[in-house]
Amino acid sequence: MKFQLAINLERQSSNEDMNEVASHTLEMVKKADKGGFNIVWSAEHHALEMTIAPDPFQLLTWWATHTEKIRLGTAVAAAPYWHPIRLAGEAAMTDLISNGRLEFGIGSGAYQREFDRMFPGLKQTDGWRYMQESLPAVKALWQGDYEHEGQFWSFPKSTSVPKPIQSPHPPIWVAARAPITYDFAVENECNIMSWPLTRPMSEAELYKSRLDEAMGKFPNKPKPIFAMMRHTAVYENKNDWEVPVKALTRVLGQFENLFKNLGDVENGFTKIIPLNELENREQYKPEMLNENLMFGTPDEIIKKLKLYEKLGVDEFIYYATFGLGHEEQQKSIDLFIEEVMPEFLN
């Protein structure tokens, strides 16, 4: 099993200094690079302090100048917000600047709030249609002159400038949850990143079954790399389990606000919905969060990871950013590198 890091610049209040946030995030990326992580991922989000990532390629270029080996991925570029020519060129430039380390992740976009601002009138639930038209166009532009007449974009003969260093193109990843996206990923030879959110292991098993079903539909296609993300926090004392759970609970209250598109965002900071006010949110109970997520001592984390390895997860995505303090994040990744990863990399 290999390991990847997903990390965001994140602020919970205006009292947090942006320079300190940036410095902390870069230090985490540098630790991952030196510690043997395979990929670090940057997100794309707009006008939200909880995920400060208006341009994932800019973040990757910044990280590239401070790292040596770790590969640099977008998780994900939101296809509806990008013209394919610009997306192809930005990605290829990042591949050039990073000396061929780009991992190209593409997806549909997350929150209706963002769609209302970035693409007014488009429903978030229709974002996948743009992704499925955009990716083939981007791949064609990377190869050379290409003319496009599609449902959402049309443009005369053009090409990506520059071209990617990697041949025939950077590895491509798709964020997949629905069966239709698994089918698309396998048919188009894309790797898969999956996220069971805070749900139990049965959700991870469901995603693996969707991959297996997609492979059955396209038996002549190569098996994609199957990566899975979980919120992760490693600590030495078992009694510290409530620290990451409490941090995550605050962030989950913000996610619920965004998923419901309530509009309670002031100057980029999202109001927290108390989880005890929600119905049918069993997965938010503290004990279940602790059980379902990658929270624990090194020995507990190793035991949990072996379940994912047995399931068929090729690479585990360590999701570091969920309101946990900077000191706790730094200690966690140190413990993960020093005491967890050797069990799987040797």
Order of alpha helices (4+ residues) and beta strands (2+ residues): beta-alpha-beta-alpha-beta-beta-alpha-beta-alpha-alpha-beta-beta-beta-alpha-beta-alpha-beta-alpha-beta-beta-alpha-beta-alpha-beta-alpha-alpha
